[in-house]
Amino acid sequence: MSAARPVTDASFQADVLAADKPVLVQFWAAWCPPCRALSPIVEQIADEHVDKLSVFKLNVDENPATAASTAAPRSPC
């Protein structure tokens, strides 16, 4: 099981913005080939740095409010 956890519009504030350690968020979409290519790398980072880093994955299609309100409003596609 990966240490990367899903994050949503509802949980973004508590999980990401109020985190007590550094955070990495992958903004992704199921239809995005670069997102799918990057996912195993993000999973590996999460697994290797579980004690030092919180890693989350935000599906931009399912969570448009957070995707639109951050510095990363779109997936790379």
All heavy atoms as a GROMACS GRO file, in nm:
protein
  575
    1MET      N    1   0.083  -0.118   0.000
    1MET     CA    2   0.000   0.000   0.000
    1MET      C    3   0.088   0.125   0.000
    1MET      O    4   0.187   0.132   0.071
    1MET     CB    5  -0.091  -0.002   0.122
    1MET     CG    6  -0.178   0.120   0.132
    1MET     SD    7  -0.283   0.111   0.278
    1MET     CE    8  -0.437   0.148   0.203
    2SER      N    9   0.049   0.220  -0.079
    2SER     CA   10   0.128   0.342  -0.091
    2SER      C   11   0.104   0.437   0.024
    2SER      O   12  -0.004   0.442   0.083
    2SER     CB   13   0.091   0.412  -0.223
    2SER     OG   14   0.150   0.540  -0.226
    3ALA      N   15   0.205   0.517   0.052
    3ALA     CA   16   0.190   0.621   0.154
    3ALA      C   17   0.123   0.745   0.096
    3ALA      O   18   0.084   0.834   0.171
    3ALA     CB   19   0.328   0.656   0.210
    4ALA      N   20   0.110   0.753  -0.038
    4ALA     CA   21   0.038   0.865  -0.100
    4ALA      C   22  -0.110   0.846  -0.074
    4ALA      O   23  -0.166   0.740  -0.098
    4ALA     CB   24   0.067   0.870  -0.250
    5ARG      N   25  -0.174   0.953  -0.026
    5ARG     CA   26  -0.316   0.944   0.010
    5ARG      C   27  -0.398   1.039  -0.077
    5ARG      O   28  -0.349   1.146  -0.115
    5ARG     CB   29  -0.335   0.981   0.156
    5ARG     CG   30  -0.260   0.890   0.250
    5ARG     CD   31  -0.276   0.936   0.392
    5ARG     NE   32  -0.234   1.076   0.402
    5ARG     CZ   33  -0.184   1.131   0.511
    5ARG    NH1   34  -0.171   1.062   0.621
    5ARG    NH2   35  -0.148   1.257   0.513
    6PRO      N   36  -0.521   1.003  -0.102
    6PRO     CA   37  -0.607   1.095  -0.178
    6PRO      C   38  -0.643   1.216  -0.092
    6PRO      O   39  -0.655   1.206   0.030
    6PRO     CB   40  -0.730   1.012  -0.211
    6PRO     CG   41  -0.731   0.901  -0.113
    6PRO     CD   42  -0.588   0.877  -0.072
    7VAL      N   43  -0.658   1.329  -0.158
    7VAL     CA   44  -0.703   1.451  -0.092
    7VAL      C   45  -0.816   1.508  -0.177
    7VAL      O   46  -0.818   1.489  -0.299
    7VAL     CB   47  -0.588   1.553  -0.071
    7VAL    CG1   48  -0.533   1.605  -0.200
    7VAL    CG2   49  -0.629   1.666   0.020
    8THR      N   50  -0.911   1.574  -0.114
    8THR     CA   51  -1.029   1.626  -0.184
    8THR      C   52  -1.046   1.775  -0.155
    8THR      O   53  -0.976   1.831  -0.070
    8THR     CB   54  -1.156   1.553  -0.138
    8THR    OG1   55  -1.178   1.583   0.000
    8THR    CG2   56  -1.145   1.402  -0.157
    9ASP      N   57  -1.143   1.835  -0.224
    9ASP     CA   58  -1.177   1.974  -0.194
    9ASP      C   59  -1.209   1.988  -0.045
    9ASP      O   60  -1.166   2.084   0.019
    9ASP     CB   61  -1.299   2.018  -0.275
    9ASP     CG   62  -1.267   2.043  -0.423
    9ASP    OD1   63  -1.149   2.058  -0.458
    9ASP    OD2   64  -1.363   2.046  -0.502
   10ALA      N   65  -1.282   1.894   0.010
   10ALA     CA   66  -1.325   1.901   0.149
   10ALA      C   67  -1.210   1.883   0.248
   10ALA      O   68  -1.213   1.940   0.358
   10ALA     CB   69  -1.433   1.797   0.176
   11SER      N   70  -1.109   1.807   0.213
   11SER     CA   71  -1.001   1.778   0.308
   11SER      C   72  -0.871   1.854   0.281
   11SER      O   73  -0.777   1.844   0.359
   11SER     CB   74  -0.972   1.628   0.308
   11SER     OG   75  -0.917   1.586   0.185
   12PHE      N   76  -0.865   1.931   0.174
   12PHE     CA   77  -0.741   1.998   0.135
   12PHE      C   78  -0.689   2.091   0.245
   12PHE      O   79  -0.570   2.089   0.276
   12PHE     CB   80  -0.761   2.075   0.004
   12PHE     CG   81  -0.632   2.122  -0.058
   12PHE    CD1   82  -0.556   2.037  -0.135
   12PHE    CD2   83  -0.588   2.252  -0.039
   12PHE    CE1   84  -0.437   2.079  -0.193
   12PHE    CE2   85  -0.469   2.295  -0.097
   12PHE     CZ   86  -0.393   2.208  -0.173
   13GLN      N   87  -0.774   2.171   0.302
   13GLN     CA   88  -0.732   2.265   0.407
   13GLN      C   89  -0.667   2.191   0.524
   13GLN      O   90  -0.556   2.224   0.566
   13GLN     CB   91  -0.852   2.347   0.457
   13GLN     CG   92  -0.822   2.437   0.576
   13GLN     CD   93  -0.727   2.552   0.545
   13GLN    OE1   94  -0.732   2.609   0.438
   13GLN    NE2   95  -0.642   2.585   0.640
   14ALA      N   96  -0.733   2.090   0.576
   14ALA     CA   97  -0.682   2.018   0.692
   14ALA      C   98  -0.562   1.931   0.658
   14ALA      O   99  -0.463   1.928   0.732
   14ALA     CB  100  -0.792   1.932   0.754
   15ASP      N  101  -0.569   1.859   0.546
   15ASP     CA  102  -0.462   1.765   0.511
   15ASP      C  103  -0.336   1.832   0.458
   15ASP      O  104  -0.225   1.792   0.492
   15ASP     CB  105  -0.511   1.665   0.407
   15ASP     CG  106  -0.610   1.565   0.462
   15ASP    OD1  107  -0.619   1.551   0.586
   15ASP    OD2  108  -0.681   1.502   0.381
   16VAL      N  109  -0.354   1.934   0.376
   16VAL     CA  110  -0.240   1.994   0.307
   16VAL      C  111  -0.197   2.126   0.371
   16VAL      O  112  -0.083   2.142   0.414
   16VAL     CB  113  -0.271   2.013   0.157
   16VAL    CG1  114  -0.158   2.085   0.085
   16VAL    CG2  115  -0.298   1.879   0.091
   17LEU      N  116  -0.288   2.222   0.376
   17LEU     CA  117  -0.251   2.355   0.423
   17LEU      C  118  -0.218   2.360   0.571
   17LEU      O  119  -0.137   2.443   0.613
   17LEU     CB  120  -0.362   2.455   0.389
   17LEU     CG  121  -0.393   2.468   0.239
   17LEU    CD1  122  -0.504   2.570   0.218
   17LEU    CD2  123  -0.269   2.504   0.159
   18ALA      N  124  -0.277   2.273   0.650
   18ALA     CA  125  -0.250   2.271   0.794
   18ALA      C  126  -0.157   2.156   0.834
   18ALA      O  127  -0.147   2.124   0.952
   18ALA     CB  128  -0.382   2.261   0.870
   19ALA      N  129  -0.087   2.098   0.739
   19ALA     CA  130   0.002   1.984   0.768
   19ALA      C  131   0.116   2.027   0.859
   19ALA      O  132   0.162   2.142   0.853
   19ALA     CB  133   0.056   1.928   0.638
   20ASP      N  134   0.162   1.935   0.940
   20ASP     CA  135   0.271   1.964   1.034
   20ASP      C  136   0.408   1.926   0.979
   20ASP      O  137   0.508   1.940   1.048
   20ASP     CB  138   0.246   1.894   1.167
   20ASP     CG  139   0.236   1.743   1.155
   20ASP    OD1  140   0.230   1.693   1.042
   20ASP    OD2  141   0.232   1.676   1.260
   21LYS      N  142   0.414   1.880   0.854
   21LYS     CA  143   0.541   1.852   0.789
   21LYS      C  144   0.529   1.888   0.640
   21LYS      O  145   0.419   1.917   0.594
   21LYS     CB  146   0.584   1.707   0.810
   21LYS     CG  147   0.487   1.602   0.763
   21LYS     CD  148   0.540   1.463   0.803
   21LYS     CE  149   0.437   1.356   0.779
   21LYS     NZ  150   0.486   1.224   0.819
   22PRO      N  151   0.639   1.891   0.568
   22PRO     CA  152   0.632   1.926   0.426
   22PRO      C  153   0.534   1.835   0.350
   22PRO      O  154   0.514   1.719   0.386
   22PRO     CB  155   0.775   1.904   0.377
   22PRO     CG  156   0.860   1.917   0.499
   22PRO     CD  157   0.775   1.863   0.611
   23VAL      N  158   0.476   1.891   0.245
   23VAL     CA  159   0.372   1.822   0.170
   23VAL      C  160   0.405   1.825   0.021
   23VAL      O  161   0.450   1.926  -0.032
   23VAL     CB  162   0.235   1.889   0.193
   23VAL    CG1  163   0.128   1.827   0.107
   23VAL    CG2  164   0.196   1.881   0.339
   24LEU      N  165   0.378   1.713  -0.045
   24LEU     CA  166   0.384   1.702  -0.191
   24LEU      C  167   0.246   1.663  -0.237
   24LEU      O  168   0.189   1.566  -0.188
   24LEU     CB  169   0.486   1.596  -0.233
   24LEU     CG  170   0.486   1.555  -0.380
   24LEU    CD1  171   0.532   1.669  -0.469
   24LEU    CD2  172   0.573   1.433  -0.402
   25VAL      N  173   0.189   1.739  -0.331
   25VAL     CA  174   0.058   1.708  -0.386
   25VAL      C  175   0.072   1.686  -0.536
   25VAL      O  176   0.122   1.773  -0.607
   25VAL     CB  177  -0.045   1.821  -0.361
   25VAL    CG1  178  -0.180   1.785  -0.421
   25VAL    CG2  179  -0.057   1.851  -0.213
   26GLN      N  180   0.027   1.570  -0.581
   26GLN     CA  181   0.020   1.545  -0.725
   26GLN      C  182  -0.121   1.580  -0.771
   26GLN      O  183  -0.218   1.519  -0.728
   26GLN     CB  184   0.050   1.399  -0.760
   26GLN     CG  185   0.042   1.375  -0.910
   26GLN     CD  186   0.051   1.230  -0.950
   26GLN    OE1  187   0.041   1.139  -0.868
   26GLN    NE2  188   0.070   1.207  -1.078
   27PHE      N  189  -0.130   1.679  -0.857
   27PHE     CA  190  -0.256   1.714  -0.922
   27PHE      C  191  -0.264   1.628  -1.047
   27PHE      O  192  -0.176   1.636  -1.133
   27PHE     CB  193  -0.259   1.863  -0.958
   27PHE     CG  194  -0.267   1.952  -0.837
   27PHE    CD1  195  -0.155   1.980  -0.761
   27PHE    CD2  196  -0.388   2.007  -0.799
   27PHE    CE1  197  -0.162   2.061  -0.650
   27PHE    CE2  198  -0.397   2.089  -0.687
   27PHE     CZ  199  -0.283   2.116  -0.612
   28TRP      N  200  -0.368   1.544  -1.058
   28TRP     CA  201  -0.371   1.447  -1.167
   28TRP      C  202  -0.512   1.432  -1.222
   28TRP      O  203  -0.609   1.476  -1.162
   28TRP     CB  204  -0.318   1.312  -1.119
   28TRP     CG  205  -0.410   1.244  -1.022
   28TRP    CD1  206  -0.423   1.270  -0.889
   28TRP    CD2  207  -0.503   1.141  -1.052
   28TRP    NE1  208  -0.518   1.188  -0.833
   28TRP    CE2  209  -0.571   1.108  -0.932
   28TRP    CE3  210  -0.537   1.072  -1.167
   28TRP    CZ2  211  -0.669   1.010  -0.925
   28TRP    CZ3  212  -0.636   0.974  -1.158
   28TRP    CH2  213  -0.699   0.944  -1.039
   29ALA      N  214  -0.518   1.368  -1.339
   29ALA     CA  215  -0.645   1.330  -1.402
   29ALA      C  216  -0.626   1.195  -1.467
   29ALA      O  217  -0.519   1.165  -1.521
   29ALA     CB  218  -0.686   1.434  -1.506
   30ALA      N  219  -0.729   1.113  -1.464
   30ALA     CA  220  -0.720   0.978  -1.518
   30ALA      C  221  -0.692   0.976  -1.668
   30ALA      O  222  -0.628   0.884  -1.719
   30ALA     CB  223  -0.850   0.902  -1.490
   31TRP      N  224  -0.734   1.078  -1.740
   31TRP     CA  225  -0.718   1.084  -1.885
   31TRP      C  226  -0.583   1.144  -1.927
   31TRP      O  227  -0.554   1.155  -2.045
   31TRP     CB  228  -0.831   1.169  -1.947
   31TRP     CG  229  -0.851   1.299  -1.876
   31TRP    CD1  230  -0.942   1.325  -1.777
   31TRP    CD2  231  -0.776   1.420  -1.894
   31TRP    NE1  232  -0.929   1.455  -1.733
   31TRP    CE2  233  -0.828   1.515  -1.803
   31TRP    CE3  234  -0.672   1.457  -1.977
   31TRP    CZ2  235  -0.777   1.645  -1.794
   31TRP    CZ3  236  -0.622   1.586  -1.967
   31TRP    CH2  237  -0.675   1.679  -1.877
   32CYS      N  238  -0.498   1.179  -1.833
   32CYS     CA  239  -0.372   1.251  -1.859
   32CYS      C  240  -0.252   1.155  -1.861
   32CYS      O  241  -0.210   1.108  -1.756
   32CYS     CB  242  -0.354   1.356  -1.751
   32CYS     SG  243  -0.198   1.443  -1.756
   33PRO      N  244  -0.196   1.127  -1.980
   33PRO     CA  245  -0.081   1.035  -1.986
   33PRO      C  246   0.039   1.079  -1.902
   33PRO      O  247   0.099   0.995  -1.834
   33PRO     CB  248  -0.046   1.030  -2.135
   33PRO     CG  249  -0.176   1.062  -2.204
   33PRO     CD  250  -0.244   1.163  -2.114
   34PRO      N  251   0.080   1.208  -1.901
   34PRO     CA  252   0.192   1.244  -1.813
   34PRO      C  253   0.162   1.222  -1.665
   34PRO      O  254   0.251   1.186  -1.589
   34PRO     CB  255   0.214   1.393  -1.843
   34PRO     CG  256   0.161   1.412  -1.980
   34PRO     CD  257   0.043   1.319  -1.990
   35CYS      N  258   0.035   1.241  -1.626
   35CYS     CA  259  -0.002   1.215  -1.486
   35CYS      C  260   0.016   1.068  -1.452
   35CYS      O  261   0.067   1.033  -1.346
   35CYS     CB  262  -0.147   1.255  -1.462
   35CYS     SG  263  -0.182   1.430  -1.486
   36ARG      N  264  -0.028   0.982  -1.542
   36ARG     CA  265  -0.013   0.837  -1.519
   36ARG      C  266   0.134   0.798  -1.517
   36ARG      O  267   0.173   0.711  -1.438
   36ARG     CB  268  -0.089   0.760  -1.626
   36ARG     CG  269  -0.240   0.769  -1.609
   36ARG     CD  270  -0.316   0.667  -1.692
   36ARG     NE  271  -0.280   0.664  -1.832
   36ARG     CZ  272  -0.340   0.733  -1.929
   36ARG    NH1  273  -0.440   0.813  -1.900
   36ARG    NH2  274  -0.300   0.722  -2.054
   37ALA      N  275   0.215   0.860  -1.600
   37ALA     CA  276   0.358   0.829  -1.602
   37ALA      C  277   0.427   0.875  -1.473
   37ALA      O  278   0.520   0.810  -1.424
   37ALA     CB  279   0.425   0.895  -1.723
   38LEU      N  280   0.382   0.985  -1.418
   38LEU     CA  281   0.442   1.040  -1.297
   38LEU      C  282   0.398   0.968  -1.170
   38LEU      O  283   0.470   0.966  -1.070
   38LEU     CB  284   0.408   1.189  -1.287
   38LEU     CG  285   0.475   1.271  -1.180
   38LEU    CD1  286   0.627   1.268  -1.197
   38LEU    CD2  287   0.424   1.414  -1.184
   39SER      N  288   0.282   0.906  -1.172
   39SER     CA  289   0.226   0.844  -1.052
   39SER      C  290   0.319   0.744  -0.983
   39SER      O  291   0.332   0.750  -0.860
   39SER     CB  292   0.092   0.778  -1.083
   39SER     OG  293  -0.007   0.876  -1.093
   40PRO      N  294   0.385   0.653  -1.055
   40PRO     CA  295   0.475   0.560  -0.984
   40PRO      C  296   0.590   0.630  -0.913
   40PRO      O  297   0.635   0.587  -0.807
   40PRO     CB  298   0.528   0.468  -1.094
   40PRO     CG  299   0.432   0.483  -1.207
   40PRO     CD  300   0.374   0.620  -1.197
   41ILE      N  301   0.635   0.741  -0.969
   41ILE     CA  302   0.744   0.817  -0.906
   41ILE      C  303   0.693   0.883  -0.778
   41ILE      O  304   0.761   0.880  -0.675
   41ILE     CB  305   0.800   0.921  -1.004
   41ILE    CG1  306   0.860   0.848  -1.125
   41ILE    CG2  307   0.902   1.011  -0.937
   41ILE    CD1  308   0.887   0.935  -1.245
   42VAL      N  309   0.575   0.940  -0.785
   42VAL     CA  310   0.515   1.002  -0.665
   42VAL      C  311   0.492   0.896  -0.558
   42VAL      O  312   0.520   0.919  -0.440
   42VAL     CB  313   0.384   1.075  -0.702
   42VAL    CG1  314   0.311   1.122  -0.577
   42VAL    CG2  315   0.412   1.192  -0.796
   43GLU      N  316   0.443   0.780  -0.598
   43GLU     CA  317   0.422   0.670  -0.502
   43GLU      C  318   0.554   0.628  -0.437
   43GLU      O  319   0.560   0.604  -0.316
   43GLU     CB  320   0.360   0.550  -0.574
   43GLU     CG  321   0.226   0.576  -0.638
   43GLU     CD  322   0.111   0.579  -0.541
   43GLU    OE1  323   0.128   0.534  -0.426
   43GLU    OE2  324   0.005   0.628  -0.581
   44GLN      N  325   0.660   0.621  -0.516
   44GLN     CA  326   0.791   0.583  -0.463
   44GLN      C  327   0.842   0.688  -0.363
   44GLN      O  328   0.893   0.653  -0.256
   44GLN     CB  329   0.893   0.564  -0.576
   44GLN     CG  330   1.028   0.520  -0.528
   44GLN     CD  331   1.127   0.497  -0.641
   44GLN    OE1  332   1.092   0.508  -0.759
   44GLN    NE2  333   1.249   0.466  -0.606
   45ILE      N  334   0.827   0.814  -0.398
   45ILE     CA  335   0.867   0.921  -0.305
   45ILE      C  336   0.789   0.909  -0.175
   45ILE      O  337   0.846   0.920  -0.066
   45ILE     CB  338   0.846   1.059  -0.370
   45ILE    CG1  339   0.947   1.079  -0.484
   45ILE    CG2  340   0.858   1.171  -0.266
   45ILE    CD1  341   0.918   1.198  -0.572
   46ALA      N  342   0.660   0.885  -0.186
   46ALA     CA  343   0.576   0.871  -0.066
   46ALA      C  344   0.623   0.755   0.021
   46ALA      O  345   0.634   0.768   0.144
   46ALA     CB  346   0.430   0.851  -0.107
   47ASP      N  347   0.651   0.643  -0.043
   47ASP     CA  348   0.695   0.524   0.032
   47ASP      C  349   0.831   0.544   0.097
   47ASP      O  350   0.855   0.499   0.209
   47ASP     CB  351   0.698   0.402  -0.060
   47ASP     CG  352   0.559   0.358  -0.103
   47ASP    OD1  353   0.460   0.394  -0.036
   47ASP    OD2  354   0.550   0.287  -0.206
   48GLU      N  355   0.922   0.611   0.027
   48GLU     CA  356   1.059   0.627   0.076
   48GLU      C  357   1.071   0.735   0.184
   48GLU      O  358   1.167   0.735   0.261
   48GLU     CB  359   1.154   0.658  -0.039
   48GLU     CG  360   1.174   0.540  -0.133
   48GLU     CD  361   1.262   0.572  -0.252
   48GLU    OE1  362   1.309   0.687  -0.264
   48GLU    OE2  363   1.282   0.481  -0.334
   49HIS      N  364   0.978   0.829   0.187
   49HIS     CA  365   0.991   0.943   0.278
   49HIS      C  366   0.870   0.958   0.369
   49HIS      O  367   0.835   1.068   0.410
   49HIS     CB  368   1.014   1.071   0.197
   49HIS     CG  369   1.136   1.065   0.113
   49HIS    ND1  370   1.263   1.082   0.164
   49HIS    CD2  371   1.152   1.041  -0.019
   49HIS    CE1  372   1.351   1.069   0.067
   49HIS    NE2  373   1.286   1.045  -0.045
   50VAL      N  374   0.807   0.847   0.403
   50VAL     CA  375   0.683   0.848   0.480
   50VAL      C  376   0.698   0.921   0.615
   50VAL      O  377   0.603   0.984   0.661
   50VAL     CB  378   0.628   0.705   0.498
   50VAL    CG1  379   0.716   0.622   0.588
   50VAL    CG2  380   0.485   0.708   0.545
   51ASP      N  381   0.814   0.918   0.676
   51ASP     CA  382   0.833   0.982   0.806
   51ASP      C  383   0.862   1.131   0.794
   51ASP      O  384   0.846   1.205   0.892
   51ASP     CB  385   0.947   0.915   0.883
   51ASP     CG  386   0.914   0.772   0.921
   51ASP    OD1  387   0.795   0.741   0.937
   51ASP    OD2  388   1.008   0.692   0.934
   52LYS      N  389   0.906   1.177   0.676
   52LYS     CA  390   0.948   1.316   0.660
   52LYS      C  391   0.854   1.400   0.576
   52LYS      O  392   0.864   1.523   0.578
   52LYS     CB  393   1.086   1.320   0.594
   52LYS     CG  394   1.195   1.251   0.672
   52LYS     CD  395   1.323   1.254   0.593
   52LYS     CE  396   1.363   1.111   0.570
   52LYS     NZ  397   1.464   1.091   0.473
   53LEU      N  398   0.765   1.337   0.503
   53LEU     CA  399   0.688   1.406   0.400
   53LEU      C  400   0.548   1.347   0.391
   53LEU      O  401   0.532   1.225   0.393
   53LEU     CB  402   0.760   1.387   0.265
   53LEU     CG  403   0.705   1.450   0.139
   53LEU    CD1  404   0.719   1.601   0.145
   53LEU    CD2  405   0.782   1.398   0.018
   54SER      N  406   0.448   1.433   0.380
   54SER     CA  407   0.311   1.386   0.353
   54SER      C  408   0.287   1.400   0.203
   54SER      O  409   0.309   1.507   0.146
   54SER     CB  410   0.209   1.472   0.428
   54SER     OG  411   0.223   1.455   0.566
   55VAL      N  412   0.242   1.292   0.140
   55VAL     CA  413   0.219   1.293  -0.005
   55VAL      C  414   0.072   1.267  -0.030
   55VAL      O  415   0.014   1.171   0.021
   55VAL     CB  416   0.307   1.189  -0.077
   55VAL    CG1  417   0.281   1.190  -0.226
   55VAL    CG2  418   0.454   1.216  -0.049
   56PHE      N  419   0.013   1.354  -0.112
   56PHE     CA  420  -0.128   1.345  -0.145
   56PHE      C  421  -0.146   1.348  -0.296
   56PHE      O  422  -0.061   1.400  -0.369
   56PHE     CB  423  -0.206   1.463  -0.084
   56PHE     CG  424  -0.204   1.464   0.064
   56PHE    CD1  425  -0.112   1.543   0.133
   56PHE    CD2  426  -0.292   1.387   0.138
   56PHE    CE1  427  -0.110   1.544   0.271
   56PHE    CE2  428  -0.291   1.389   0.276
   56PHE     CZ  429  -0.199   1.468   0.343
   57LYS      N  430  -0.258   1.294  -0.341
   57LYS     CA  431  -0.294   1.296  -0.483
   57LYS      C  432  -0.434   1.358  -0.494
   57LYS      O  433  -0.527   1.311  -0.429
   57LYS     CB  434  -0.293   1.155  -0.539
   57LYS     CG  435  -0.154   1.092  -0.531
   57LYS     CD  436  -0.154   0.950  -0.577
   57LYS     CE  437  -0.128   0.952  -0.727
   57LYS     NZ  438  -0.106   0.818  -0.783
   58LEU      N  439  -0.445   1.463  -0.575
   58LEU     CA  440  -0.572   1.531  -0.593
   58LEU      C  441  -0.619   1.514  -0.736
   58LEU      O  442  -0.551   1.557  -0.830
   58LEU     CB  443  -0.559   1.680  -0.560
   58LEU     CG  444  -0.691   1.754  -0.569
   58LEU    CD1  445  -0.720   1.824  -0.437
   58LEU    CD2  446  -0.691   1.852  -0.682
   59ASN      N  447  -0.732   1.447  -0.754
   59ASN     CA  448  -0.790   1.429  -0.886
   59ASN      C  449  -0.857   1.562  -0.924
   59ASN      O  450  -0.955   1.603  -0.861
   59ASN     CB  451  -0.892   1.316  -0.883
   59ASN     CG  452  -0.952   1.287  -1.018
   59ASN    OD1  453  -0.989   1.377  -1.092
   59ASN    ND2  454  -0.962   1.160  -1.051
   60VAL      N  455  -0.804   1.628  -1.027
   60VAL     CA  456  -0.853   1.761  -1.064
   60VAL      C  457  -0.994   1.757  -1.122
   60VAL      O  458  -1.066   1.858  -1.114
   60VAL     CB  459  -0.756   1.832  -1.161
   60VAL    CG1  460  -0.622   1.855  -1.093
   60VAL    CG2  461  -0.739   1.757  -1.291
   61ASP      N  462  -1.034   1.646  -1.180
   61ASP     CA  463  -1.170   1.635  -1.234
   61ASP      C  464  -1.273   1.622  -1.123
   61ASP      O  465  -1.384   1.675  -1.132
   61ASP     CB  466  -1.182   1.516  -1.330
   61ASP     CG  467  -1.105   1.537  -1.458
   61ASP    OD1  468  -1.090   1.654  -1.501
   61ASP    OD2  469  -1.059   1.437  -1.516
   62GLU      N  470  -1.238   1.552  -1.018
   62GLU     CA  471  -1.330   1.529  -0.906
   62GLU      C  472  -1.325   1.640  -0.802
   62GLU      O  473  -1.414   1.648  -0.716
   62GLU     CB  474  -1.297   1.395  -0.839
   62GLU     CG  475  -1.320   1.276  -0.930
   62GLU     CD  476  -1.275   1.145  -0.869
   62GLU    OE1  477  -1.227   1.144  -0.754
   62GLU    OE2  478  -1.288   1.042  -0.937
   63ASN      N  479  -1.222   1.724  -0.808
   63ASN     CA  480  -1.202   1.830  -0.708
   63ASN      C  481  -1.167   1.962  -0.776
   63ASN      O  482  -1.058   2.016  -0.758
   63ASN     CB  483  -1.091   1.789  -0.611
   63ASN     CG  484  -1.126   1.661  -0.540
   63ASN    OD1  485  -1.205   1.661  -0.447
   63ASN    ND2  486  -1.071   1.549  -0.586
   64PRO      N  487  -1.259   2.015  -0.856
   64PRO     CA  488  -1.228   2.134  -0.936
   64PRO      C  489  -1.206   2.261  -0.854
   64PRO      O  490  -1.130   2.349  -0.896
   64PRO     CB  491  -1.350   2.148  -1.027
   64PRO     CG  492  -1.461   2.082  -0.953
   64PRO     CD  493  -1.395   1.967  -0.880
   65ALA      N  494  -1.266   2.272  -0.738
   65ALA     CA  495  -1.250   2.394  -0.659
   65ALA      C  496  -1.106   2.412  -0.612
   65ALA      O  497  -1.047   2.520  -0.626
   65ALA     CB  498  -1.345   2.394  -0.540
   66THR      N  499  -1.048   2.307  -0.559
   66THR     CA  500  -0.909   2.315  -0.514
   66THR      C  501  -0.815   2.333  -0.631
   66THR      O  502  -0.722   2.414  -0.626
   66THR     CB  503  -0.871   2.190  -0.433
   66THR    OG1  504  -0.957   2.182  -0.319
   66THR    CG2  505  -0.727   2.195  -0.387
   67ALA      N  506  -0.838   2.259  -0.737
   67ALA     CA  507  -0.752   2.271  -0.856
   67ALA      C  508  -0.754   2.413  -0.910
   67ALA      O  509  -0.651   2.468  -0.949
   67ALA     CB  510  -0.797   2.173  -0.962
   68ALA      N  511  -0.870   2.477  -0.910
   68ALA     CA  512  -0.883   2.613  -0.963
   68ALA      C  513  -0.825   2.719  -0.869
   68ALA      O  514  -0.786   2.826  -0.914
   68ALA     CB  515  -1.028   2.643  -0.993
   69SER      N  516  -0.821   2.691  -0.741
   69SER     CA  517  -0.778   2.793  -0.644
   69SER      C  518  -0.630   2.784  -0.605
   69SER      O  519  -0.585   2.863  -0.522
   69SER     CB  520  -0.864   2.784  -0.518
   69SER     OG  521  -0.836   2.664  -0.448
   70THR      N  522  -0.558   2.691  -0.662
   70THR     CA  523  -0.416   2.677  -0.628
   70THR      C  524  -0.330   2.728  -0.742
   70THR      O  525  -0.379   2.765  -0.848
   70THR     CB  526  -0.380   2.530  -0.602
   70THR    OG1  527  -0.404   2.456  -0.723
   70THR    CG2  528  -0.462   2.472  -0.489
   71ALA      N  529  -0.201   2.726  -0.722
   71ALA     CA  530  -0.106   2.768  -0.825
   71ALA      C  531  -0.095   2.665  -0.937
   71ALA      O  532  -0.032   2.692  -1.038
   71ALA     CB  533   0.031   2.794  -0.763
   72ALA      N  534  -0.154   2.548  -0.917
   72ALA     CA  535  -0.150   2.442  -1.018
   72ALA      C  536  -0.292   2.410  -1.064
   72ALA      O  537  -0.346   2.305  -1.034
   72ALA     CB  538  -0.083   2.318  -0.963
   73PRO      N  539  -0.357   2.500  -1.138
   73PRO     CA  540  -0.497   2.482  -1.169
   73PRO      C  541  -0.528   2.376  -1.273
   73PRO      O  542  -0.642   2.339  -1.291
   73PRO     CB  543  -0.541   2.619  -1.219
   73PRO     CG  544  -0.417   2.679  -1.273
   73PRO     CD  545  -0.306   2.627  -1.187
   74ARG      N  546  -0.428   2.329  -1.347
   74ARG     CA  547  -0.454   2.231  -1.452
   74ARG      C  548  -0.354   2.116  -1.441
   74ARG      O  549  -0.244   2.133  -1.392
   74ARG     CB  550  -0.437   2.294  -1.590
   74ARG     CG  551  -0.538   2.402  -1.620
   74ARG     CD  552  -0.524   2.449  -1.763
   74ARG     NE  553  -0.389   2.487  -1.796
   74ARG     CZ  554  -0.345   2.613  -1.804
   74ARG    NH1  555  -0.425   2.712  -1.778
   74ARG    NH2  556  -0.221   2.638  -1.837
   75SER      N  557  -0.395   2.002  -1.495
   75SER     CA  558  -0.302   1.891  -1.511
   75SER      C  559  -0.211   1.927  -1.628
   75SER      O  560  -0.239   2.019  -1.704
   75SER     CB  561  -0.376   1.761  -1.535
   75SER     OG  562  -0.436   1.764  -1.662
   76PRO      N  563  -0.102   1.856  -1.649
   76PRO     CA  564  -0.009   1.891  -1.755
   76PRO      C  565  -0.063   1.867  -1.896
   76PRO      O  566  -0.001   1.907  -1.993
   76PRO     CB  567   0.114   1.804  -1.729
   76PRO     CG  568   0.071   1.701  -1.635
   76PRO     CD  569  -0.052   1.749  -1.564
   77CYS      N  570  -0.176   1.806  -1.908
   77CYS     CA  571  -0.230   1.778  -2.042
   77CYS      C  572  -0.312   1.893  -2.096
   77CYS      O  573  -0.378   1.961  -2.031
   77CYS     CB  574  -0.317   1.653  -2.039
   77CYS     SG  575  -0.223   1.509  -1.996
   0.00000   0.00000   0.00000
